[in-house]
Amino acid sequence: MKKHVHPSQGFTLIELLIALACVGALASLAWPSYQSLVLRSKRTQARTSLLQAAHWFERAASANGSYPLTSDVPTSVLQMEGQHYKMTVTSTSQSYTLSATPLGTQALDACGTLTVNHLGVRNVQGASQTAAQCWGW
């Protein structure tokens, strides 16, 4: 009487380790791209918040004939979604400058502090990239 030997169904330890090594290699290649996209997405949110605040300043100037002083700006105007940037303002009756300073892991972003002023000039401070690259023109 002969016994039928069935081949085992499953993976050997070597096959499993090779598959795991391939997944690890692919993940190590994809991670920097993912991190870059996350930083860029948060920077886009900061740019949007800066432009919304700039629009608030322009509406206030249209209604009152001058820009509100720094002390008269409601905190709600300077609110930003998440804890990735801190928005500040310096203003006089004739001008203003809004700044978004990166916080925490966002400080790794190559664009540094984003600024916009009463003339609509968009700029960056402490950045290794140009304003055009950071503001997406």
MDTraj code that builds the backbone (N, CA, C; nanometers):
import mdtraj as md
import numpy as np

residues = "MET LYS LYS HIS VAL HIS PRO SER GLN GLY PHE THR LEU ILE GLU LEU LEU ILE ALA LEU ALA CYS VAL GLY ALA LEU ALA SER LEU ALA TRP PRO SER TYR GLN SER LEU VAL LEU ARG SER LYS ARG THR GLN ALA ARG THR SER LEU LEU GLN ALA ALA HIS TRP PHE GLU ARG ALA ALA SER ALA ASN GLY SER TYR PRO LEU THR SER ASP VAL PRO THR SER VAL LEU GLN MET GLU GLY GLN HIS TYR LYS MET THR VAL THR SER THR SER GLN SER TYR THR LEU SER ALA THR PRO LEU GLY THR GLN ALA LEU ASP ALA CYS GLY THR LEU THR VAL ASN HIS LEU GLY VAL ARG ASN VAL GLN GLY ALA SER GLN THR ALA ALA GLN CYS TRP GLY TRP".split()
xyz = np.array([
    [0.0821, -0.1159, 0.0000],
    [0.0000, 0.0000, 0.0000],
    [0.0884, 0.1248, 0.0000],
    [0.0615, 0.2116, -0.0945],
    [0.1395, 0.3346, -0.1077],
    [0.0610, 0.4505, -0.0506],
    [0.1325, 0.5339, 0.0184],
    [0.0697, 0.6562, 0.0685],
    [0.0963, 0.7665, -0.0311],
    [-0.0042, 0.8451, -0.0525],
    [0.0129, 0.9604, -0.1416],
    [0.0668, 1.0777, -0.0607],
    [0.1760, 1.1299, -0.1076],
    [0.2348, 1.2452, -0.0401],
    [0.1855, 1.3691, -0.1122],
    [0.1192, 1.4560, -0.0385],
    [0.0694, 1.5805, -0.0959],
    [0.1710, 1.6901, -0.0669],
    [0.2033, 1.7682, -0.1692],
    [0.2951, 1.8783, -0.1415],
    [0.2302, 1.9751, -0.0419],
    [0.3126, 2.0311, 0.0468],
    [0.2575, 2.1216, 0.1471],
    [0.2077, 2.2482, 0.0805],
    [0.1040, 2.3004, 0.1349],
    [0.0471, 2.4213, 0.0804],
    [0.0823, 2.5350, 0.1739],
    [0.1496, 2.6351, 0.1211],
    [0.1910, 2.7472, 0.2026],
    [0.3254, 2.7981, 0.1566],
    [0.3849, 2.8825, 0.2373],
    [0.5110, 2.9447, 0.2033],
    [0.6206, 2.8936, 0.2955],
    [0.7380, 2.8860, 0.2413],
    [0.8516, 2.8523, 0.3265],
    [0.8982, 2.9807, 0.3952],
    [0.9788, 2.9646, 0.4949],
    [1.0305, 3.0798, 0.5677],
    [1.1148, 3.1678, 0.4764],
    [1.1900, 3.1094, 0.3883],
    [1.2737, 3.1857, 0.2945],
    [1.1866, 3.2706, 0.2026],
    [1.0817, 3.2126, 0.1484],
    [0.9915, 3.2877, 0.0596],
    [0.9272, 3.4042, 0.1337],
    [0.8881, 3.3798, 0.2566],
    [0.8277, 3.4852, 0.3375],
    [0.9260, 3.5979, 0.3653],
    [1.0507, 3.5651, 0.3959],
    [1.1526, 3.6671, 0.4218],
    [1.1847, 3.7474, 0.2957],
    [1.1878, 3.6827, 0.1812],
    [1.2129, 3.7536, 0.0556],
    [1.0988, 3.8509, 0.0263],
    [0.9761, 3.8068, 0.0448],
    [0.8610, 3.8945, 0.0226],
    [0.8638, 4.0130, 0.1191],
    [0.8983, 3.9866, 0.2437],
    [0.9068, 4.0933, 0.3426],
    [1.0167, 4.1936, 0.3070],
    [1.1296, 4.1454, 0.2581],
    [1.2387, 4.2343, 0.2163],
    [1.1954, 4.3219, 0.0981],
    [1.1212, 4.2652, 0.0049],
    [1.0715, 4.3433, -0.1101],
    [0.9753, 4.4524, -0.0642],
    [0.8859, 4.4202, 0.0253],
    [0.7914, 4.5190, 0.0773],
    [0.8668, 4.6295, 0.1509],
    [0.9661, 4.5922, 0.2294],
    [1.0468, 4.6916, 0.3020],
    [1.1215, 4.7839, 0.2069],
    [1.1765, 4.7290, 0.1008],
    [1.2490, 4.8110, 0.0025],
    [1.1552, 4.9084, -0.0674],
    [1.0381, 4.8611, -0.1057],
    [0.9410, 4.9496, -0.1712],
    [0.8933, 5.0595, -0.0763],
    [0.8704, 5.0257, 0.0483],
    [0.8261, 5.1256, 0.1463],
    [0.9339, 5.2305, 0.1703],
    [1.0598, 5.1891, 0.1742],
    [1.1668, 5.2868, 0.1969],
    [1.1834, 5.3811, 0.0786],
    [1.1470, 5.3370, -0.0399],
    [1.1512, 5.4248, -0.1572],
    [1.0320, 5.5207, -0.1602],
    [0.9176, 5.4751, -0.1140],
    [0.7955, 5.5556, -0.1216],
    [0.7832, 5.6568, -0.0073],
    [0.8422, 5.6291, 0.1088],
    [0.8240, 5.7142, 0.2266],
    [0.8652, 5.8595, 0.2049],
    [0.9821, 5.8900, 0.1477],
    [1.0183, 6.0309, 0.1266],
    [0.9190, 6.1061, 0.0380],
    [0.8680, 6.0409, -0.0634],
    [0.7687, 6.1047, -0.1505],
    [0.6408, 6.1346, -0.0735],
    [0.6002, 6.0408, 0.0084],
    [0.4807, 6.0603, 0.0898],
    [0.4997, 6.1784, 0.1851],
    [0.6138, 6.1824, 0.2537],
    [0.6416, 6.2918, 0.3476],
    [0.6412, 6.4263, 0.2756],
    [0.6986, 6.4313, 0.1574],
    [0.7016, 6.5549, 0.0786],
    [0.5599, 6.6003, 0.0430],
    [0.4750, 6.5069, 0.0063],
    [0.3365, 6.5406, -0.0265],
    [0.2603, 6.5924, 0.0955],
    [0.2864, 6.5338, 0.2119],
    [0.2210, 6.5790, 0.3349],
    [0.2636, 6.7221, 0.3678],
    [0.3938, 6.7517, 0.3589],
    [0.4423, 6.8875, 0.3855],
    [0.3811, 6.9870, 0.2870],
    [0.3759, 6.9494, 0.1606],
    [0.3202, 7.0388, 0.0583],
    [0.1713, 7.0636, 0.0813],
    [0.0989, 6.9604, 0.1234],
    [-0.0441, 6.9749, 0.1510],
    [-0.0687, 7.0723, 0.2667],
    [0.0107, 7.0604, 0.3729],
    [-0.0047, 7.1504, 0.4880],
    [0.0361, 7.2930, 0.4512],
    [0.1367, 7.3071, 0.3630],
    [0.1776, 7.4396, 0.3153],
    [0.0646, 7.5031, 0.2344],
    [-0.0045, 7.4244, 0.1558],
    [-0.1181, 7.4753, 0.0784],
    [-0.2279, 7.5259, 0.1707],
    [-0.2534, 7.4551, 0.2795],
    [-0.3520, 7.5017, 0.3771],
    [-0.3087, 7.6351, 0.4370],
    [-0.1800, 7.6499, 0.4663],
    [-0.1290, 7.7750, 0.5231],
    [-0.1434, 7.8893, 0.4229],
    [-0.1116, 7.8639, 0.2972],
    [-0.1270, 7.9681, 0.1939],
    [-0.2722, 8.0126, 0.1837],
    [-0.3626, 7.9171, 0.1864],
    [-0.5055, 7.9491, 0.1796],
    [-0.5478, 8.0349, 0.2980],
    [-0.5033, 7.9994, 0.4164],
    [-0.5376, 8.0768, 0.5365],
    [-0.4801, 8.2183, 0.5291],
    [-0.3578, 8.2320, 0.4796],
    [-0.2978, 8.3658, 0.4645],
    [-0.3795, 8.4512, 0.3673],
    [-0.4180, 8.3932, 0.2562],
    [-0.4951, 8.4699, 0.1575],
    [-0.6343, 8.5054, 0.2087],
    [-0.6949, 8.4170, 0.2863],
    [-0.8247, 8.4493, 0.3468],
    [-0.8109, 8.5649, 0.4454],
    [-0.7047, 8.5629, 0.5250],
    [-0.6815, 8.6724, 0.6190],
    [-0.6534, 8.8025, 0.5441],
    [-0.5788, 8.7948, 0.4338],
    [-0.5523, 8.9142, 0.3533],
    [-0.6828, 8.9712, 0.2965],
    [-0.7729, 8.8841, 0.2548],
    [-0.9036, 8.9312, 0.2061],
    [-0.9813, 8.9992, 0.3174],
    [-0.9721, 8.9445, 0.4404],
    [-1.0400, 9.0084, 0.5538],
    [-0.9844, 9.1496, 0.5741],
    [-0.8517, 9.1649, 0.5669],
    [-0.7904, 9.2971, 0.5833],
    [-0.8389, 9.3936, 0.4751],
    [-0.8478, 9.3471, 0.3524],
    [-0.8930, 9.4347, 0.2439],
    [-1.0392, 9.4746, 0.2620],
    [-1.1235, 9.3814, 0.3052],
    [-1.2640, 9.4153, 0.3312],
    [-1.2743, 9.5159, 0.4458],
    [-1.1941, 9.4957, 0.5514],
    [-1.1954, 9.5888, 0.6646],
    [-1.1496, 9.7274, 0.6209],
    [-1.0483, 9.7340, 0.5348],
    [-0.9991, 9.8637, 0.4863],
    [-1.1031, 9.9312, 0.3973],
    [-1.1743, 9.8534, 0.3181],
    [-1.2798, 9.9111, 0.2332],
    [-1.3927, 9.9685, 0.3173],
    [-1.4249, 9.8994, 0.4250],
    [-1.5351, 9.9441, 0.5105],
    [-1.4961, 10.0609, 0.5996],
    [-1.3694, 10.0666, 0.6453],
    [-1.3288, 10.1660, 0.7450],
    [-1.2336, 10.2725, 0.6924],
    [-1.1825, 10.2554, 0.5729],
    [-1.0906, 10.3539, 0.5163],
    [-0.9451, 10.3328, 0.5547],
    [-0.9174, 10.2367, 0.6408],
    [-0.7785, 10.2054, 0.6779],
    [-0.7738, 10.0621, 0.7303],
    [-0.6527, 10.0064, 0.7289],
    [-0.6357, 9.8710, 0.7803],
    [-0.6456, 9.8726, 0.9320],
    [-0.7001, 9.7667, 0.9922],
    [-0.7034, 9.7594, 1.1385],
    [-0.5631, 9.7429, 1.1952],
    [-0.5399, 9.8013, 1.3107],
    [-0.4113, 9.7852, 1.3782],
    [-0.3986, 9.6427, 1.4300],
    [-0.2769, 9.6004, 1.4540],
    [-0.2510, 9.4637, 1.4995],
    [-0.3363, 9.4292, 1.6214],
    [-0.3468, 9.5200, 1.7149],
    [-0.4228, 9.4938, 1.8380],
    [-0.5733, 9.4828, 1.8133],
    [-0.6215, 9.5323, 1.6990],
    [-0.7651, 9.5283, 1.6691],
    [-0.8063, 9.4091, 1.5835],
    [-0.7121, 9.3246, 1.5481],
    [-0.7429, 9.2092, 1.4634],
    [-0.7989, 9.0974, 1.5503],
    [-0.9202, 9.0481, 1.5187],
    [-0.9761, 8.9373, 1.5973],
    [-0.8904, 8.8108, 1.5833],
    [-0.8818, 8.7338, 1.6896],
    [-0.8018, 8.6107, 1.6848],
    [-0.8574, 8.5115, 1.5833],
    [-0.9858, 8.5182, 1.5566],
    [-1.0455, 8.4251, 1.4604],
    [-0.9884, 8.4451, 1.3201],
    [-0.9427, 8.5653, 1.2877],
    [-0.8837, 8.5923, 1.1562],
    [-0.7499, 8.5201, 1.1427],
    [-0.6803, 8.5049, 1.2535],
    [-0.5469, 8.4445, 1.2516],
    [-0.5482, 8.2947, 1.2813],
    [-0.6661, 8.2355, 1.2880],
    [-0.6778, 8.0919, 1.3150],
    [-0.6377, 8.0123, 1.1913],
    [-0.5628, 7.9046, 1.2147],
    [-0.5249, 7.8148, 1.1067],
    [-0.5653, 7.6732, 1.1447],
    [-0.6056, 7.5978, 1.0444],
    [-0.6445, 7.4595, 1.0673],
    [-0.5225, 7.3770, 1.1074],
    [-0.5361, 7.2969, 1.2108],
    [-0.4255, 7.2122, 1.2570],
    [-0.3230, 7.2930, 1.3353],
    [-0.2204, 7.2267, 1.3772],
    [-0.1138, 7.2898, 1.4553],
    [0.0172, 7.2876, 1.3772],
    [0.0085, 7.3141, 1.2468],
    [0.1257, 7.3030, 1.1614],
    [0.1912, 7.4377, 1.1317],
    [0.1152, 7.5454, 1.1434],
    [0.1647, 7.6811, 1.1205],
    [0.1039, 7.7739, 1.2237],
    [0.1753, 7.8818, 1.2526],
    [0.1219, 7.9872, 1.3394],
    [0.1193, 8.1150, 1.2571],
    [-0.0003, 8.1747, 1.2469],
    [-0.0141, 8.2977, 1.1704],
    [-0.0030, 8.4181, 1.2627],
    [0.0759, 8.5159, 1.2187],
    [0.0898, 8.6415, 1.2916],
    [0.0704, 8.7563, 1.1936],
    [0.0431, 8.8750, 1.2496],
    [0.0226, 8.9928, 1.1663],
    [0.0935, 9.1119, 1.2283],
    [0.1444, 9.1963, 1.1418],
    [0.1966, 9.3264, 1.1808],
    [0.1241, 9.4266, 1.0927],
    [0.0529, 9.5197, 1.1544],
    [-0.0246, 9.6120, 1.0707],
    [-0.0244, 9.7540, 1.1272],
    [-0.0399, 9.8465, 1.0343],
    [-0.0625, 9.9874, 1.0658],
    [-0.1878, 10.0271, 0.9901],
    [-0.2258, 10.1517, 0.9973],
    [-0.3448, 10.1948, 0.9242],
    [-0.3230, 10.1938, 0.7732],
    [-0.1969, 10.1927, 0.7299],
    [-0.1660, 10.1984, 0.5863],
    [-0.1116, 10.0680, 0.5283],
    [-0.0745, 9.9711, 0.6125],
    [-0.0140, 9.8485, 0.5606],
    [-0.0331, 9.7328, 0.6576],
    [-0.0086, 9.6141, 0.6060],
    [-0.0061, 9.4945, 0.6912],
    [0.0858, 9.3908, 0.6276],
    [0.1366, 9.3025, 0.7111],
    [0.2124, 9.1861, 0.6658],
    [0.1661, 9.0668, 0.7479],
    [0.1196, 8.9650, 0.6789],
    [0.0784, 8.8412, 0.7426],
    [0.1887, 8.7372, 0.7243],
    [0.2158, 8.6601, 0.8281],
    [0.3189, 8.5566, 0.8226],
    [0.2634, 8.4259, 0.8752],
    [0.3056, 8.3158, 0.8120],
    [0.2720, 8.1806, 0.8598],
    [0.4031, 8.1087, 0.8862],
    [0.4321, 8.0861, 1.0138],
    [0.5568, 8.0223, 1.0556],
    [0.5316, 7.8745, 1.0804],
    [0.6113, 7.7855, 1.0182],
    [0.5901, 7.6419, 1.0377],
    [0.6243, 7.5978, 1.1792],
    [0.5476, 7.5017, 1.2303],
    [0.5671, 7.4465, 1.3644],
    [0.5899, 7.2961, 1.3570],
    [0.6571, 7.2422, 1.4542],
    [0.6749, 7.0972, 1.4649],
    [0.7434, 7.0375, 1.3438],
    [0.6891, 6.9275, 1.2947],
    [0.7487, 6.8591, 1.1799],
    [0.7396, 6.9418, 1.0526],
    [0.6478, 7.0363, 1.0482],
    [0.6349, 7.1222, 0.9301],
    [0.7578, 7.2115, 0.9143],
    [0.8341, 7.2309, 1.0202],
    [0.9564, 7.3113, 1.0123],
    [1.0591, 7.2473, 0.9191],
    [1.0401, 7.1206, 0.8844],
    [1.1284, 7.0531, 0.7888],
    [1.1013, 7.0967, 0.6453],
    [0.9897, 7.1650, 0.6234],
    [0.9548, 7.2102, 0.4892],
    [1.0575, 7.3113, 0.4392],
    [1.0976, 7.2983, 0.3147],
    [1.2007, 7.3843, 0.2552],
    [1.1523, 7.5271, 0.2314],
    [1.0246, 7.5549, 0.2538],
    [0.9714, 7.6881, 0.2249],
    [0.9758, 7.7841, 0.3427],
    [1.0024, 7.7368, 0.4618],
    [1.0138, 7.8274, 0.5755],
    [0.8854, 7.9047, 0.6025],
    [0.9001, 8.0313, 0.6396],
    [0.7867, 8.1166, 0.6747],
    [0.7290, 8.1818, 0.5490],
    [0.5990, 8.1669, 0.5315],
    [0.5288, 8.2276, 0.4183],
    [0.4760, 8.3644, 0.4600],
    [0.4855, 8.4644, 0.3723],
    [0.4350, 8.5981, 0.4033],
    [0.3555, 8.6536, 0.2854],
    [0.2637, 8.7419, 0.3181],
    [0.1900, 8.8185, 0.2181],
    [0.1644, 8.9566, 0.2787],
    [0.1729, 9.0618, 0.1958],
    [0.1535, 9.1963, 0.2500],
    [0.0382, 9.2691, 0.1817],
    [0.0197, 9.3956, 0.2185],
    [-0.0929, 9.4752, 0.1700],
    [-0.0865, 9.5009, 0.0196],
    [0.0286, 9.4853, -0.0407],
    [0.0430, 9.5020, -0.1853],
    [0.0181, 9.3719, -0.2606],
    [-0.0069, 9.2657, -0.1870],
    [-0.0280, 9.1350, -0.2481],
    [0.1011, 9.0616, -0.2785],
    [0.2129, 9.1134, -0.2294],
    [0.3421, 9.0494, -0.2535],
    [0.3532, 8.9261, -0.1647],
    [0.3720, 8.8123, -0.2291],
    [0.3886, 8.6854, -0.1570],
    [0.5369, 8.6529, -0.1535],
    [0.5845, 8.6161, -0.0351],
    [0.7273, 8.5920, -0.0200],
    [0.7498, 8.4782, 0.0784],
    [0.8766, 8.4409, 0.0948],
    [0.9167, 8.3406, 0.1933],
    [1.0377, 8.3919, 0.2695],
    [1.0529, 8.3461, 0.3922],
    [1.1685, 8.3823, 0.4749],
    [1.2297, 8.2536, 0.5289],
    [1.3624, 8.2490, 0.5294],
    [1.4314, 8.1313, 0.5820],
    [1.4061, 8.0072, 0.4992],
    [1.3958, 8.0244, 0.3677],
    [1.3625, 7.9128, 0.2800],
    [1.4793, 7.8772, 0.1893],
    [1.4857, 7.7503, 0.1537],
    [1.5855, 7.7077, 0.0564],
    [1.5259, 7.7035, -0.0837],
    [1.3967, 7.7347, -0.0946],
    [1.3308, 7.7421, -0.2252],
    [1.2858, 7.8851, -0.2488],
    [1.2524, 7.9166, -0.3733],
    [1.2091, 8.0508, -0.4078],
    [1.0624, 8.0711, -0.3703],
    [1.0225, 8.1980, -0.3671],
    [0.8828, 8.2294, -0.3383],
    [0.7916, 8.1682, -0.4451],
    [0.8351, 8.1699, -0.5697],
    [0.7538, 8.1132, -0.6780],
    [0.7312, 7.9632, -0.6561],
    [0.8334, 7.8915, -0.6125],
    [0.8189, 7.7491, -0.5868],
    [0.7275, 7.7239, -0.4676],
    [0.7416, 7.8030, -0.3639],
    [0.6633, 7.7817, -0.2414],
    [0.5179, 7.8252, -0.2563],
    [0.4940, 7.9307, -0.3310],
    [0.3591, 7.9811, -0.3486],
    [0.2899, 7.9166, -0.4692],
    [0.3627, 7.8391, -0.5475],
    [0.3013, 7.7645, -0.6569],
    [0.2627, 7.8469, -0.7778],
    [0.3434, 7.9454, -0.8154],
    [0.3114, 8.0231, -0.9353],
    [0.3703, 7.9558, -1.0551],
])
top = md.Topology()
chain = top.add_chain()
for i, resn in enumerate(residues, 1):
    res = top.add_residue(resn, chain, resSeq=i)
    for name in ("N", "CA", "C"):
        top.add_atom(name, md.element.get_by_symbol(name[0]), res)
traj = md.Trajectory(xyz[None], top)
